């Protein structure tokens, strides 16, 4: 897994030497988000006021838009930064790397340590603040020193309590820059069951192209963190409370880093099989146009608007109006197994969802649904505890709509597109899943 932005110091903007004497530096600044979130619109994005907690006080800054909003595209709510500011405008940010992190262990002499480290801290003299992530703006509040609390220690013994993500390893792992059909499907499987749907997730802050996460190798730690911090009550949109919704009503993506939408997901998967380094190029574009672009823009395969149910092959990408999905092929009964990122209702009725296996078929007895349901429940139990497996109709999920650019993309199975030395193009969806999950300790055949 690529632990993007976790314990990693990253300079995202360089300062002009001539301005050096006017720069004010701030350490341990926790980003709280945009002022007037939910109502501030992208028309005024150059003058947005950005909120930070510095020394337990909220401070407001504008941010330079130099280099196409480079700074904004590296800010994530609840993270700790070093800031470089000129005349109340941020010119550069650097993600702060914690000096120590782990759980608190109090000692009998009025001190405490962080498990795994030797430094001691006075309980009486060391304040701890809790970073509370929530839609519409994170908060920072004083908190108690307690055994077992997970904290991060920064410069000047500034300590923040945060949630600790459970280490995650996908049951299926892809290989960067390996252009085979098997590897494309394995790569696309990696975020399944651990990445939530965020509208604009995988797009950049200004909503014009791919985010850093969508042009990074491996699963972003930010997706895992966000999934771990949510539950079945998560909703990607709340029209009745814009100021506390994850949806970008203002047409800028404050939560671009937290999850993936449909086109962000497909773009990330393609990036990972065509690159081995971060931030080289991006394949994130309109979901309606994404399939055609892979044909017309890259010559990776063919695009058509003439097809029937049995024409869908493993690896095909279908763009409908407003959505895009990846086929795993057609089952013997004509049902289609596929992968996508989509909002879906949780068991408690909230529209959350995300990257998942789903089925196109007549009913829940179709082969594709049985496969999707089995694999989601067996390999992604935390996901299954929140969400049911999706079944959709063929007519709805292959509708071309009013757009002239929707349609089905199929890879060239040669050097132009994807090689197929493993013979995945001739396998059934069940055979493909059995091959992809073959190394998992949980692997067993499903009788359908």
MIZAKOL-33138 format. One record per residue (C-alpha): y negated, x negated, z negated. Coordinates in steps of 0.5 Angstrom, whole numbers, plus 500, padded with zeros to 3 digits. Example, Ala and Ser with C-alpha at 12.3 -4.5 7.8 and 13.67 -1.06 7.14 Angstrom:
# residues 2
SITE    c2    c1    c3
SITE   509   475   484
SITE   502   473   486
***
This chain:
# residues 448
SITE    c2    c1    c3
SITE   500   500   500
SITE   493   498   502
SITE   489   498   495
SITE   483   499   498
SITE   477   499   494
SITE   481   498   488
SITE   480   491   484
SITE   476   489   490
SITE   469   486   491
SITE   466   487   497
SITE   459   486   500
SITE   457   491   505
SITE   450   489   506
SITE   446   482   507
SITE   439   481   504
SITE   434   478   508
SITE   432   471   505
SITE   425   473   506
SITE   425   479   501
SITE   429   475   496
SITE   424   475   491
SITE   422   482   491
SITE   430   484   490
SITE   431   488   483
SITE   439   487   482
SITE   443   492   477
SITE   450   491   475
SITE   455   497   473
SITE   451   502   476
SITE   456   508   477
SITE   455   512   483
SITE   454   520   482
SITE   453   523   489
SITE   447   526   492
SITE   441   530   489
SITE   441   537   491
SITE   449   536   493
SITE   451   543   497
SITE   444   544   499
SITE   441   537   502
SITE   442   537   509
SITE   443   532   514
SITE   437   533   517
SITE   434   529   512
SITE   439   524   510
SITE   435   518   511
SITE   431   520   505
SITE   436   523   501
SITE   436   521   493
SITE   442   518   491
SITE   444   518   483
SITE   447   513   479
SITE   448   512   472
SITE   445   505   469
SITE   446   503   462
SITE   447   511   460
SITE   441   513   464
SITE   441   517   471
SITE   436   513   476
SITE   435   515   483
SITE   434   511   489
SITE   434   512   497
SITE   438   508   501
SITE   437   504   507
SITE   440   506   513
SITE   440   499   517
SITE   447   498   520
SITE   448   505   522
SITE   449   507   514
SITE   453   502   512
SITE   451   502   505
SITE   453   510   505
SITE   459   509   508
SITE   462   504   502
SITE   459   509   496
SITE   464   513   493
SITE   463   518   487
SITE   465   515   480
SITE   466   508   482
SITE   462   502   479
SITE   457   498   484
SITE   452   492   483
SITE   446   494   487
SITE   440   490   490
SITE   434   494   491
SITE   427   493   494
SITE   421   498   492
SITE   426   504   490
SITE   430   503   496
SITE   437   500   496
SITE   438   495   501
SITE   445   493   499
SITE   451   494   494
SITE   457   491   492
SITE   463   494   489
SITE   464   491   482
SITE   471   488   480
SITE   473   490   473
SITE   474   483   469
SITE   480   487   465
SITE   483   494   466
SITE   489   497   462
SITE   490   501   456
SITE   487   500   449
SITE   490   498   443
SITE   486   498   436
SITE   487   493   431
SITE   487   493   423
SITE   481   489   423
SITE   476   494   427
SITE   477   491   433
SITE   481   493   440
SITE   484   489   446
SITE   486   491   453
SITE   494   491   453
SITE   495   485   457
SITE   489   481   456
SITE   487   477   450
SITE   479   479   449
SITE   478   482   443
SITE   472   488   442
SITE   469   491   436
SITE   470   498   435
SITE   463   499   432
SITE   459   495   437
SITE   462   496   443
SITE   461   503   447
SITE   465   506   452
SITE   463   511   457
SITE   468   516   461
SITE   467   517   468
SITE   468   524   470
SITE   470   525   477
SITE   468   532   480
SITE   466   536   486
SITE   458   536   487
SITE   457   530   483
SITE   461   525   478
SITE   458   525   470
SITE   458   519   465
SITE   459   521   458
SITE   460   517   451
SITE   467   517   449
SITE   472   515   443
SITE   476   509   443
SITE   483   511   442
SITE   490   508   443
SITE   493   509   450
SITE   486   510   453
SITE   486   507   460
SITE   479   503   461
SITE   476   498   466
SITE   472   492   463
SITE   466   490   467
SITE   460   485   466
SITE   457   485   459
SITE   463   488   456
SITE   461   495   459
SITE   467   499   459
SITE   469   505   462
SITE   474   510   461
SITE   478   513   468
SITE   484   516   470
SITE   490   511   472
SITE   493   513   478
SITE   501   513   478
SITE   503   507   483
SITE   506   510   489
SITE   510   508   494
SITE   512   512   500
SITE   519   514   501
SITE   518   512   509
SITE   514   506   511
SITE   511   504   517
SITE   509   497   520
SITE   502   495   522
SITE   501   494   530
SITE   508   496   532
SITE   508   500   538
SITE   514   504   538
SITE   516   511   537
SITE   520   510   531
SITE   514   507   528
SITE   509   512   530
SITE   513   517   526
SITE   514   513   520
SITE   507   511   520
SITE   505   518   520
SITE   510   520   515
SITE   506   515   510
SITE   501   520   507
SITE   505   526   507
SITE   505   529   500
SITE   500   525   497
SITE   494   526   501
SITE   490   532   500
SITE   486   536   505
SITE   478   534   505
SITE   474   537   511
SITE   471   531   514
SITE   476   526   510
SITE   477   520   515
SITE   470   521   518
SITE   464   517   516
SITE   459   519   512
SITE   454   521   517
SITE   460   525   521
SITE   460   521   527
SITE   466   517   527
SITE   472   514   523
SITE   471   512   516
SITE   473   505   513
SITE   479   509   510
SITE   481   511   517
SITE   481   504   520
SITE   485   501   515
SITE   492   499   514
SITE   496   503   510
SITE   495   508   505
SITE   488   508   502
SITE   488   508   494
SITE   482   513   494
SITE   487   518   497
SITE   492   517   492
SITE   487   517   486
SITE   484   524   489
SITE   491   527   489
SITE   493   524   482
SITE   486   527   479
SITE   487   534   482
SITE   492   540   481
SITE   494   546   484
SITE   487   549   483
SITE   484   544   488
SITE   480   548   493
SITE   477   544   499
SITE   472   549   500
SITE   468   554   495
SITE   463   558   499
SITE   460   561   492
SITE   459   555   489
SITE   456   550   494
SITE   454   545   489
SITE   461   544   486
SITE   465   544   492
SITE   468   539   496
SITE   466   542   503
SITE   460   538   506
SITE   456   544   507
SITE   450   540   508
SITE   454   537   514
SITE   455   530   511
SITE   461   528   508
SITE   460   526   501
SITE   468   526   500
SITE   470   522   506
SITE   474   517   502
SITE   478   522   498
SITE   483   525   503
SITE   484   527   510
SITE   483   532   515
SITE   487   534   521
SITE   483   529   526
SITE   482   524   521
SITE   490   524   519
SITE   492   523   527
SITE   486   518   528
SITE   489   514   522
SITE   496   514   524
SITE   494   511   531
SITE   490   506   528
SITE   496   503   524
SITE   500   502   530
SITE   495   499   534
SITE   492   494   529
SITE   494   490   524
SITE   487   488   521
SITE   482   493   518
SITE   476   496   521
SITE   477   494   528
SITE   476   501   532
SITE   477   508   531
SITE   481   514   534
SITE   478   519   530
SITE   474   524   534
SITE   474   532   535
SITE   481   535   534
SITE   480   540   540
SITE   479   534   544
SITE   484   528   541
SITE   490   529   545
SITE   486   529   552
SITE   482   523   549
SITE   489   519   548
SITE   491   520   555
SITE   484   520   559
SITE   481   515   555
SITE   486   510   553
SITE   492   512   558
SITE   497   512   552
SITE   501   518   556
SITE   500   524   559
SITE   496   531   558
SITE   498   538   560
SITE   496   545   559
SITE   502   547   562
SITE   508   547   557
SITE   514   551   554
SITE   517   551   547
SITE   522   546   549
SITE   518   541   552
SITE   515   538   545
SITE   518   532   544
SITE   518   527   538
SITE   511   524   537
SITE   507   529   542
SITE   500   531   539
SITE   498   538   540
SITE   490   539   540
SITE   489   547   539
SITE   482   549   538
SITE   480   546   531
SITE   486   543   530
SITE   491   537   532
SITE   498   536   530
SITE   504   531   531
SITE   511   534   533
SITE   517   531   531
SITE   521   535   536
SITE   525   542   538
SITE   531   544   534
SITE   537   547   537
SITE   534   554   535
SITE   528   553   539
SITE   524   552   532
SITE   519   546   532
SITE   518   541   526
SITE   511   538   526
SITE   506   534   521
SITE   499   535   520
SITE   493   535   515
SITE   491   542   514
SITE   489   547   508
SITE   494   551   505
SITE   495   555   499
SITE   497   553   493
SITE   502   557   488
SITE   496   559   484
SITE   492   561   491
SITE   487   556   492
SITE   486   553   499
SITE   488   546   498
SITE   493   543   502
SITE   493   536   506
SITE   498   532   510
SITE   505   535   510
SITE   511   537   514
SITE   511   544   517
SITE   515   549   522
SITE   514   553   528
SITE   519   558   528
SITE   521   566   527
SITE   522   566   520
SITE   524   562   514
SITE   531   561   516
SITE   530   557   522
SITE   532   550   522
SITE   525   547   522
SITE   523   551   516
SITE   529   549   513
SITE   528   541   514
SITE   521   541   512
SITE   522   545   506
SITE   528   541   504
SITE   524   534   505
SITE   518   536   502
SITE   522   539   496
SITE   526   533   495
SITE   522   527   497
SITE   515   530   495
SITE   516   534   488
SITE   509   533   486
SITE   507   536   492
SITE   512   542   492
SITE   510   543   485
SITE   503   545   488
SITE   504   548   495
SITE   510   552   499
SITE   512   549   505
SITE   508   552   511
SITE   511   557   517
SITE   507   558   523
SITE   508   562   529
SITE   509   559   536
SITE   503   563   539
SITE   498   561   534
SITE   500   554   534
SITE   500   552   541
SITE   494   557   543
SITE   490   553   548
SITE   484   558   546
SITE   477   558   550
SITE   476   550   550
SITE   478   547   557
SITE   480   540   553
SITE   486   543   549
SITE   493   541   550
SITE   499   537   549
SITE   499   529   549
SITE   506   526   551
SITE   506   518   550
SITE   508   514   556
SITE   515   511   553
SITE   513   504   556
SITE   508   498   555
SITE   502   503   556
SITE   504   507   550
SITE   510   507   546
SITE   517   503   547
SITE   523   507   544
SITE   528   502   543
SITE   531   506   537
SITE   532   512   542
SITE   528   517   538
SITE   526   521   544
SITE   533   523   545
SITE   534   525   537
SITE   534   532   534
SITE   528   533   528
SITE   534   533   523
SITE   537   526   526
SITE   530   523   526
SITE   528   525   519
SITE   535   522   517
SITE   533   516   520
SITE   526   515   517
SITE   529   516   510
SITE   535   512   511
SITE   533   507   506
SITE   531   512   500
SITE   535   512   494
SITE   535   520   495
SITE   537   520   502
SITE   543   525   503
SITE   544   530   509
SITE   542   537   509
SITE   547   542   512
SITE   543   547   516
***
